[in-house]
Amino acid sequence: MAPQKNLGLALRQMRLLRGIKQTHFAQLMGVNQATVSRWERGQLPLSAAQQAAAHRLLAAACDLAQDAALKRLVESSTRKVHLICDRTHRLLAASAPRQAEWRADAAEFMGRSLIGYASQEILEAEATLDGLGWHDGELASLEIATGATQDPLMPILSGHVLWERIALSGGRAGRIVTTVA
């Protein structure tokens, strides 16, 4: 998946999670609704200044109710998806399809860091994030190859996942991890 397409998907997801309509977001950004639609479909690139402005608008501090809504969205998803704290990798929520991949109850992992279960490929991608500006908000999403592990509790299948950085309450950042086809 192209970087611009990933950015568009992340932009749409963050906008929807904040309950902001395209027309209102367009007004805030000083563009028309069609431009926002093209950004979200990955058909029109955002300039660096537009990316920074969108990040400021969408990464504004959320409240606990929004965190709870995000958790419910992740848990009710029909896709293989989970939400972690971006810095500590603590599991915050997981969908039923994601939990079905695990060989232990999700409650055993909740609130615990998942970094110990990561494959070599995931660890290598993690090591590149600072250089890419991930933690500075310069990059909102990234598709990575997972590699595979044979962990007895949390095996990881070889494939690709989309990492999307999202603001949580109290200024924390979360990461939505979605398996992509």
Residue pairs with C-beta under 8 A, 6 or more apart in sequence:
1 143
1 162
1 180
2 42
4 42
4 45
5 41
5 42
6 42
6 140
6 141
6 142
6 143
6 162
7 39
7 42
7 46
7 51
7 140
7 141
8 39
8 40
8 41
8 42
8 43
9 40
9 42
9 141
9 162
9 164
10 140
10 141
10 164
10 165
11 39
11 40
11 46
11 54
11 58
11 140
12 40
13 164
13 166
13 176
14 58
14 59
14 140
14 166
14 167
15 22
15 25
15 40
15 58
17 66
17 69
17 70
17 73
17 166
18 58
18 60
18 62
18 66
20 28
20 58
22 33
22 36
22 37
22 40
23 33
25 36
25 57
26 32
26 33
26 35
26 36
28 57
29 35
29 36
29 50
29 53
29 54
29 57
35 44
38 44
39 45
39 46
46 54
51 138
51 140
52 137
55 137
55 140
58 167
59 137
59 167
60 167
61 167
61 169
61 170
61 171
62 70
62 167
62 168
62 169
63 169
64 169
66 169
67 168
67 169
70 83
70 93
70 166
70 168
70 174
71 83
71 92
71 93
74 81
74 82
74 83
74 92
74 93
74 94
74 95
74 176
75 93
75 94
75 95
75 96
76 95
77 95
77 97
78 95
78 97
79 95
79 97
79 178
79 179
80 95
80 97
80 98
80 101
80 178
80 179
81 94
81 95
81 97
81 98
81 176
81 177
81 178
81 179
82 91
82 92
82 93
82 94
82 95
82 98
82 176
82 177
83 91
83 92
83 93
83 94
83 174
83 175
83 176
83 177
84 90
84 91
84 92
84 114
84 174
84 175
84 177
85 92
85 168
85 172
85 173
85 174
85 175
86 135
86 165
86 172
86 173
86 174
86 175
87 135
87 172
87 173
88 113
89 113
89 114
89 115
90 111
90 112
90 113
90 114
91 106
91 109
91 110
91 111
91 112
91 113
91 114
92 110
92 111
92 174
94 106
94 109
98 179
99 106
101 154
101 155
101 157
102 109
102 153
102 154
102 155
103 152
103 153
103 154
103 155
104 153
104 154
108 153
109 154
114 154
115 123
115 126
117 149
117 151
117 153
117 154
117 156
118 126
118 149
118 156
119 146
119 147
119 148
119 149
119 156
120 147
121 144
121 145
121 146
121 147
122 144
122 146
122 147
122 156
125 142
125 144
125 145
125 163
129 135
129 139
129 142
132 138
132 139
132 142
133 139
134 142
134 165
135 173
137 165
139 165
140 164
140 165
141 162
141 163
141 164
141 165
142 162
142 163
143 160
143 161
143 162
143 163
143 180
144 160
144 161
144 163
145 158
145 159
145 160
146 156
146 157
146 158
146 159
146 160
146 161
147 156
147 158
148 155
148 156
148 157
148 158
149 155
149 156
159 179
159 180
160 179
160 180
161 177
161 178
161 179
161 180
162 176
162 177
162 178
162 180
163 175
163 176
163 177
164 175
164 176
164 178
165 173
165 174
165 175
166 173
166 174
166 175
166 176
167 173
167 174
168 174
